Amino acid sequence: MNKPEYSDFHKFIASLGTILIATSILLPWLFLRESFETQLDVSSITQLPDVAQQLIEYRLHTALWVYQNLIVISLFLFFVGVMVLGSGLYPWLKKQKVLDRNIKLDTEKKEVELQDMTKEQLAEKAIRETIEDREDPRNIEATVSKQVDAVQKYFQAETIVFNKLSDCYGTHRVLRNKKIGSSEVDILVRLSSKERIVFEVKRTEHRTNVRRLIERSDVFLNRAMQAYDVEATGRRIYGIGIILVSKPLTNNAYKEYAIRRVMVFTESEFLNLDCGKLRDLINEHIQNN
């Protein structure tokens, strides 16, 4: 690095520190190889004009002082360079880690064909699931306002789960509304470089629909996990279903409906879960898969 890097402030500070360290190492070599007119004899100097003699005398005095303090000067430049390099390198590395994570995410998206769902696909998926959520769709005359309200509640439930997972696992680890092959995934969480969790989110206001939603979630999760295995070999994928209900289920009802990879909460129960408890529940379901 023979000149400062101006494209980024932290890179500039780090490059400046590197230059100072390099200067502290090269300075003794550069100084000692310079003669500073010491090869001139007295007779040659006395023949020069007074101004030239004064310049030579000044240069020799300066060179003598530098020579006497050369080690101190080099050490000073070295330690200042180390401090400057450290002050620029640490925030640069933090920023670089974020950039590296983004690159890994982009690479993963390409590897497993993760695609953003279009608005049409999101609307179709929302309407399909809200219609399936009715107790008996054949006997219900839905109005436009009811459809809009149902769709809004559907996206609200998905947003609640997404925000909670982002808080608990970190926003850089949580992806929303992606496609894995032909499967439309509500949420994908990166646990580590080798482990992923697919989340299927559903919401219902009808207690009688819980069993059907759990069964559908279980079928979907199996399909999504298989698709991920095909697209991204060498990684472990888990499936978790989260169903938000309007009213609490009785213990007997929950035991009757529960499948080990699906969790049922009321909206308030889920919002009030602390991150430690939620991660414990998710880990417990993963171990039971």
Buried (B, 14 or more C-beta within 10 A) or exposed (E): EEEEBEEBEBBBBBBBBBBBBBBBEEBBEEBEEEEBBEEEEEEEEEEEEEEEEEEBEEEBEEBEEEEEEBEEBBEEBBEBBBEBBEBBBEBBEEEEEEEEBEEEBEEBBEEBBBBEBEEEBBEEBBBEBBEBBBEEEEEEEEEEEEBEEBBEBBBEBBEBBBBBBBEBBEEBBBBBBBBBBEBBBBBBBBBEEEEBBBBBBBBBBBBEBBBBBBBBBBEBBEBBBBBBBEBBEEBBBBBBBBBBBEEBBEEEBEEEBBBEBBBBBBBEEBEEBEEEEBBEBBEEBBEEE
